[in-house]
Structure formats: structure tokens, C-alpha cells
Amino acid sequence: MTYCVSRATVDAFYAAYAAQDTDRISPFFHDDIEWTISGPVDVLTWCGTYRGKAEALHLTDKVIPALFKVITFSRSSLLLDGDQVATLSRLSLSRLADGRVISYRIAHFLRFKDDKVISMLSLLDSFDAVEQMLGHALAVDTPSRTDDFVAV
């Protein structure tokens, strides 16, 4: 029979994740976890790939707390399919350097093995997050229009 993660396990993982409690989250990380957070690392310095439980715990215990205080993490959607989980949430943080509040949507795609997260992909609205981190809108070129065609 194929392994299926339970809703209770996923809810317990997200309760620990939202609380940013390393002692509570540690049992949910598989020793071989690979956690990728998408985004431009020049501005969102915590983005990148973290391999292994020690690196993932370092992210949650040292990297993020040195930059931010988590204000809220609210999950709006959850899909379970066997060992895979997809969520859509909103994360609100206060930047420690200046108190600026940053809030953006984030999607997680997880795979569980034996009730532990072995793979986690975090896709965040990096455009919105970067604008908030910088404190201004990003300048982007708008496509030129010729008749009914749009230049791409």
C-alpha cells in the first residue's frame, strides 16, 4: 500500500512552522530533507536550497530569526494527495532592522516520508516581497503595443 500523510500530521507540522519553534518543528524534518525557497537571493537573502535536517533547522532557528519576527502565518488552502501536500498561505513578518512589515503569499509543495517532510518547495510572491523589502515599486518595462499585437 502507498504511504499517505494524515491531515493531523500536516496540521501539526504547520502549527510548529507557524510558531517558528525549532523544538517542535525538528521532529517533522526528515534527515534528508531538501528545502528550496525560490526568490532573488540578492534581496531575499534567505532564499536558496537547504539540504539535510541541520541546514533546514539552521534556517528556522538562526537565519530567519536574525532577520524577522513572524507576525502571522495563515494558511488559506490545503490539498493532500498521498504523500504530497500543497498549500497556499500568507506570511507577515516584521523586519528586525527597521520594523518594516512585509506580507506576501507563499505556496508550499511538500512530500512526506514516514510522517516527516523530505521535500519542500516554497514559492513566494517574490516580486511583491522584493518591493516591500526595498520600500518602493520596481521599475518594469511595459510591452509596446502595435495594432492588436503585444510585443513579448
Secondary structure, 3 states (H helix, E strand, C coil): CCCCCCHHHHHHHHHHHHHCCHHHHHHHEEEEEEEEECCCCCCCCCCEEEECHHHHHHHHHHHHHHHEEEEEEEEEEEEEECCEEEEEEEEEEEECCCCCEEEEEEEEEEEEECCEEEEEEEEECHHHHHHHHHCCCCCCCCCCEECCEECC
